[in-house]
Amino acid sequence: MSSGADGETSSLGAARTLAEHLARRIRALGPLTVETYMTEVLTNPRHGYYVTQQPFGQNGDFITAPEVSQMFGELIGAWMADTWTRMGRPSGVHMVEIGPGRGVLMRDLLRAASTVQGFRDAATVHLVDVSPALQLVQRRALAESGWNIRWHTSFADVPSRGPLLMIANELFDALPIRQFVRTRAGWCERLIDVAPRGAQSEDGPGDALRFVLTRGPSPASALIPASVRETAPLESVAEVSPASISLATAIGARVAVEGGGALIIDYGNTEFGARDTLQAVLRHQSHPVLDAPGTADICAHVDFAMVAQAAHAAGARVWGPRTQGEFLRTIGIAERATVLSRVATPEQRDEITAALNRLVGSHAMGGLFKVVALTHRDLDDVAGFQ
């Protein structure tokens, strides 16, 4: 996120420009689905959040686990190397991170993976990111890694032949969702419309946006799991992410055919249910979803039940979900913290302890975040899920 008066002015200007674009589109074509709104706000080629902002870190809008401690990325690297070994140490492996942020996770991951003999020669690294600005940051972070690295804007662009080792950390929460509200008439879809003339957005002059519902039940409500669609009470909100289902299906099919394993780590729910989790975050604080579009992150809780169902249907074996704390403890984060502490100053030891507690604590990221692994069906043992 930009800092200082000039940066704030620039962000608000971009927000007004995107808001104006959205208002024009709505007036021309009608209200937007939540899915379309999220897509525009996050990835619009000119004014999208991930295209124009630097959201990660203390000076951004949120902090991810790799930003908390090097231990997180190192353990993911160890997991990948261990999975590669369990697969029989094949060549032609594609190590993939989707949504790599500033490249911190991949930098730490590769440092740990480099200690395993033969792994570097067997693998090619692929980073998938829609943001040219973030790709530049990643190139700088990984310039001296010594690995063969390629960049893509879509998972579909990653070479399709060869085993897959993949990590998606805090990616699925940013994939667009559709929202439905149960009314007496049935499940109506929630849309975004321009507010009546005279209303003004909170960030200054310009069109204000508001939530509305379709006039009648939406055929798209068939996407809602039957257990939710048939039993949720009136006024319940149900969320479905077609993008998440599509990506989970693609990953599941890939490991089912070519072999390998993929980790999905995010915050979310492990069972089907009706819930309204759409939210925006600006400078680590909650922000109105429809205000100043393009300046704040928009996300929703991941429906791990739906992700697992899609991957399983595509042929993958599904492990978990487990909490992040359980997963990291099982693969050795406490032992890694002990090793780092031996050569640390007292202040650094305190930082290591604080990071450990944040990553694995049941009331912190360790309990909020969940971990799912997708593998080939022949892989009968996976680190972290014993």
N, C-alpha and C positions, 0 to 999 in steps of 0.2 A: 504494500500500500504506500502511496506517495505520502511524504511528510512535509510539514510546513505550509504556509499560506498559499504559495504558488501551486503546490501539489494538490491541496484541497480544492482550490479554484478550478484546476484542470479536471479533477475527478467529477466535480459537480457539473462542469460544462459537458463532459462526456455523458454523464447521467441524463442531463436534459436532452442531449442529442439522441440517445438511445430511447428515452421516453417518447420523444417526438416521433421517432421512427415507428415505435410500437403503436402509438396512437393513430398514426396515418394508416398503418396496416390494419388495425382493428376497424377503423371507419370504412376502409375499402373492402375488407373481406369478412368482417364480423369478429366476435370475441375469440380470444386465443385459448386453447387448452393450457393447463398448467404445464404440460410437457413441452409445448411450443414456447411458452414464456421462459421456462428454465433454459431451454436450448439457446434462445436468443440472448438472454441475460449473461449466460456463462461463456458462450462461444461465438457470438456474433463476430464476423471477420474484422470489423472496424472498431466496435465499441464493447465487445464482450469482456466480462470480468477477467477470464483467464488470458485474454489477449492483451489487455491494457494494464492489469494490476500485477503486483508482486505480493501475493497473499500470505506467504509462508514466514514463520519466525516471529520473534518477539515484536518486531516493528511492523508486522503484517497483521492479518486478521485472525490467524489461528496457528497453533503449533502442532505438528505431527510427531509421532513417536521417534522417527529418525533425528528430528531436531532436538529431542529431549536428551538423547545419549547415543554415542557411537555403538553401544552394546546392542541396540536393536538391529541395526543393519548388519553387524558382525554375525549375529545369531541367524539372521535370514540367510546370509552367505554360507554359514555352516550347514544350515538345513538343506540348501540346494546341493552342496557338495556331498552331503550324506545321502540324499535322494539319488544323485547321480551314481554313487557307489552301489547303492542297493539295486539300481537298474542294470548293473554290470559294466559301468564305466564306458558307455557308448560314445562314439565320435559324432560330429555333426549336430551337437546340441545347441538349441537356441535359448539363451537366457534372456528373459523378457521382463521389463517393468512397464506397466501401463500407468501413466500419470506420475512420472518420477519427480515432480516438484523441482527443487533446486539441485537434484542429483546427489543429495546427501546420503540417502539410503543406498543407492547403487555404489557410491564411492566406498562406503564402509563394507558393503557386501563383497565387492571385488577384492578389497584388501584381505578379508578373511578367506575368500575362496581361493586366492592365489597361493595359500599355504598348502593346498592339497595337490600333490604331484599329478601332473597330467591333465588337470581340469582346464587350465587356461588353453591348452592346445586343442582341447576337444570342443570348446564352446565359442560361440559368437554372441555378443551382447546386442540387444535391441531395445531401444527406448521409444515408447509410444507417447506422443504429446501433441496436442493441437495448437499449442502456443509457440510461435516462432521466438518470442522473447525468452520464454523458459527454456527452449531448446538451446539458445545461446548460453544461458547460465549453466546448463548441464554440460555443454561442451567444455566450458572453462573449468568446471569442477572435476571433470574426468580426463582432462588433457594428458595427464601424466600417469594414467592408470596402467598403461601397457597392454590393455585388452583391445581386441577388434570390436569396435562399437559402431552401430548404425542407428539412424533415427527414422521414425515413421510417424505419420499422423493418424494411423488407424491400425488396430490389431490385424485387420484383414490384409495389411501390407507386409506383415512379417512372413518370411518364407514358410510355406506350408508343409514342406517335407523335413523330417527330422524330429527327434524328441524335444519336448518343451519343458523348460523350468521357468516358472513365472511367478511374479509377485505383483499384487495389486493392493497397495496400502492406501486406505482412505480415497478410493476411486469410486466405488459403487454408490456411495452416499451422494455423489455429485451427478449421477446419471439421472436424466429427467424422469419424472413420475406423472401419472394421471391420477386425478382425485375424483371420487364419486361420493355423493351424499344421499343417504336413504331418506326419501320423502314418502308421503302417503301415496304418491303416484308411482313410486318405484325409485330405482337408483338413477339420479340425475348427475350429469358431469359438472364439476366445478370449472368455471371459465374465468378469464380476465377480460374486463370490458373497460371502456373509458367512462369515467364518472359523468353525471349530467353537467351541462354547461353551467359555469359559475363556480364549480368545485375547483380547488387548487391543491396541487401536490404539496406535501410538507416541506420539500426542499426548495420551494420557491415558485415563481410564476410558471405556469405550464399545465398540461393536462394531468389530472389525477386518475389513477387506475383503481379499480374495485373488483371484488369477486362477485360473480353472478352464477346462476345455474341454468342449464339447458331447460327449455320450456317443458320438456317431458322426459321420460326415461331414456337413457342413452343405450344404444345397442352395444357400445364398447364396454358396458358394465359386465358383459359376459366374461371379461378378463378377470373379474374378481373371483377368487376361489369359492367354490360352491358352499363350503362350510361357513364362510363369512357372508356371502351374498344372501343366504337363506335364513340366517339366524340373527344378524346384527339388528339392534333396535333402531327405531326411527331417529333421524338426525345423526346417525353414525357416519363417519368418514372412512372410506376405504381407499387405499393407495395401491397402484400397480405401476411397475416400471417396465415397459416393453423393452427399453434399451438394456436394462439389467438382465432380463430373460434372454435377449438375443446374445449378449456377450457371454453369459454363463453357458449358453448352449454351444457357442463357438469354441470356448475354451474346453468344455467337456468333450465335445466331438474331437477336438485336436488331440488331447491326451489319450482318448479312447482308441484312436487310430494309430497315432505316431508314438505314443508312450510319453512318460514324463510325469510331472506333478506341478500343480499350481496352488499358491496360497492366496486367499482373499481375506484381508484383515480390515475390519470396519466396525462402526458402532451400529447397532440395529437390534432387530427382534428375531427370535429363533422359532417362533410359531406363527401361523396365520392368525390374523386378527384385524379388527377395525380400529383405525387410529389415524390421527392427524399429526404428522411429524414434520411437515414442511416448515422450514425456518431459514432465516438469513442471519449472517454473522458479519459484523463490521468491527474491527479493532478489538476482537475478543469479547464483544458484547452482542446481545440480541439486537436485531434490527428489523423494522417492518419490511415484510417480503416485497411489497409493491412500491416502496419508496426508493428514489434514486437508483433505478435499475442499472446494473453494471458496475456499481461501486462496492457492493457487498457480496459475499459468497452466499449462494443459495444451495441448500442440501435437504435431504430427507433420510430418515432411518432406513437402513438396508433390511429388506425382508429376506433373511437368510433361508427361510423355509422355501420361498419361491426360487431363490438362486440354486439351492441344493436340488430341488425338484427338476429344474431345467437341465442342470448338468447331468443328473442321474439319467434322465430321459435320453440324453445325447450319448450315453454309453460310459460315462465316467464313474469311478468309484468315489464316493463322498465320505470324507472323514470330518467328524465334528458336527456342529460347531462346538468349540471350547472357548472359554474366556481367554483373552490375551494373557492374563496373569498365569493361568494354568499352563498354557502353551509355552510361554517363555520360561517358566520355572522348570518344566519338563525337559527342555532342550539346553538348560544350563546357564541361565542368566545370573543366578546367585554365584555360581563358581566363577563366571567371567568377572563379576563385580569384585570378587575377592582378589583375583589376579591383578586387576587394574589398581586396586587400593594399595597393594604392596609397594608400588613405586610412585604413589601419589603423595602430595603434601597434605597436611591436615585439612586445609580448605578444599582441596580436590576430593579427598575422601568424603567430606560432607556432601559435596555435589554428586558424587557417585551414589551415595546412599539415598539422597533425595530423588535422583533420577530412577533408581531401582524401585523405590516405593511408588513413584508415579506410574511407572510402566506396568507394575504387577499388582498394585494395591487394589483390593476389591471395591473400594469406594472411589477409585481414580480410574485411569485408563485401563488398568488390569481387569476391572469388572465390567466397565462399559463396553469395551471393544471385544468382538468375537473373531474367531479364526476358523476358517473352513479350508480343507485341502481337497483338491480334485486330482485323482491319479488314474493311471491305467488300471484295469481290473486285476491284472496279474501281480500288481505290487501289493504284497500282503502285509507289509509292515512299514509304517511311516513315522519318523521321529516327531515327537510332540503329541501323538495321538494314541499312545499305547494305553 
